[in-house]
Amino acid sequence: MLLGSTQQDIHTTRVGMAAADLILACDPVVGASAETLLRVREGRTHVALNAHGTPTAAFVKMPDWQDPSLSCVAEIARATGQFSAGTPGVGAFDADALATAVMGDSLYTNPTMLGYAWQKGWIPLARPSLMRAMELNGVAVER
């Protein structure tokens, strides 16, 4: 699949309503936001979800604060027409913990999410294409 040979070939920066094939939700709260869920189409959209929630400023200000990550996972699963995370269209796991365990730093959470979605068959690109994109990015290529 070719998205474009050059940056100029890509004419939009946004995915249309109910038009996403894949959502890489590296944060559960953002993944479950209204703006993101508007892009989901039941039966079409796959979601690779980092189930690790990062506390917000509310954590400091509210003594009864509760991590919304678990309810976010359920909301995303419902939006995709799944009954729970872990069903064919939704894959949720703690990508921060995996990136830290394998790569030594949670900085690698995003590429971990990308690799997960690719291994699930949700990204129709060959491995050399992904590797080349990382090389072209030029950041921590050796890792």
FIDRENMAR-930399 format. One record per residue (C-alpha): residue number from 0; residue in one letter; z, x, y. Coordinates in pm, whole numbers. Each point is the difference from the previous one (the first is absolute). Example, Ala and Ser with C-alpha at 12.3 -4.5 7.8 and 13.67 -1.06 7.14 Angstrom:
0,A,780,1230,-450
1,S,-66,137,344
//
This chain:
0,M,0,0,0
1,L,-99,137,337
2,L,187,-125,304
3,G,-212,202,239
4,S,-160,341,22
5,T,147,54,346
6,Q,279,-148,209
7,Q,-265,-174,210
8,D,-111,-197,-309
9,I,335,-181,-10
10,H,-8,-284,250
11,T,339,-163,-44
12,T,359,116,-5
13,R,145,-320,-143
14,V,-30,-182,-327
15,G,-98,-364,40
16,M,221,-295,-88
17,A,49,-34,-376
18,A,-249,284,-54
19,A,212,290,-127
20,D,-77,134,-345
21,L,298,234,12
22,I,310,37,212
23,L,190,327,-16
24,A,338,-120,122
25,C,197,318,60
26,D,283,-204,156
27,P,104,-336,-150
28,V,88,-160,335
29,V,-342,82,147
30,G,-167,-99,-327
31,A,161,-344,19
32,S,-70,-50,371
33,A,-202,-302,106
34,E,-276,228,131
35,T,-38,170,-338
36,L,31,-315,-210
37,L,-282,-161,200
38,R,-230,258,-165
39,V,100,-102,-355
40,R,-215,-229,-210
41,E,148,-139,-319
42,G,-191,131,-301
43,R,-176,271,204
44,T,254,225,169
45,H,193,268,-188
46,V,316,144,155
47,A,147,342,-69
48,L,349,-31,146
49,N,260,263,75
50,A,313,-198,-83
51,H,219,253,183
52,G,131,-159,317
53,T,91,206,304
54,P,292,-134,202
55,T,-84,-102,356
56,A,218,14,311
57,A,146,-333,-110
58,F,188,192,-270
59,V,208,174,268
60,K,56,-304,221
61,M,70,-265,-264
62,P,286,58,-246
63,D,-128,-275,-232
64,W,-360,133,-4
65,Q,-177,-32,-334
66,D,-307,189,-110
67,P,-292,-247,6
68,S,-213,210,-239
69,L,60,-214,-308
70,S,-96,-322,174
71,C,-309,178,138
72,V,-115,89,-350
73,A,34,-364,-106
74,E,-184,-122,312
75,I,-293,235,-64
76,A,-17,-103,-365
77,R,-13,-369,100
78,A,-274,66,258
79,T,-221,160,-266
80,G,56,-290,-238
81,Q,229,200,-225
82,F,343,-118,-101
83,S,164,341,21
84,A,-69,362,77
85,G,-131,194,-296
86,T,-259,-262,-92
87,P,-367,108,-7
88,G,-66,-31,373
89,V,325,146,135
90,G,147,339,-81
91,A,339,72,157
92,F,196,320,-50
93,D,215,242,200
94,A,-276,231,121
95,D,244,195,218
96,A,207,96,-304
97,L,-308,90,-204
98,A,-152,211,279
99,T,331,181,47
100,A,44,60,-373
101,V,-356,121,-63
102,M,-97,161,331
103,G,341,90,141
104,D,-32,-211,316
105,S,-35,-368,88
106,L,-268,113,246
107,Y,-239,-44,-295
108,T,75,-372,-39
109,N,-336,-111,141
110,P,-214,218,-230
111,T,223,-111,-288
112,M,-82,-361,83
113,L,-370,84,20
114,G,12,174,-338
115,Y,184,-292,-156
116,A,-259,-251,123
117,W,-282,228,-116
118,Q,154,34,-349
119,K,26,-381,-20
120,G,-376,-17,59
121,W,39,-171,337
122,I,-191,269,193
123,P,-364,26,-112
124,L,-39,370,74
125,A,-33,300,-228
126,R,283,254,-7
127,P,-216,271,163
128,S,-59,-235,296
129,L,374,-44,55
130,M,62,372,-36
131,R,-277,75,252
132,A,149,-247,248
133,M,333,182,-24
134,E,-176,333,55
135,L,-177,-137,306
136,N,331,-129,135
137,G,120,359,-4
138,V,373,-74,-24
139,A,207,149,-285
140,V,-312,23,-217
141,E,157,248,-241
142,R,275,-250,-83
//
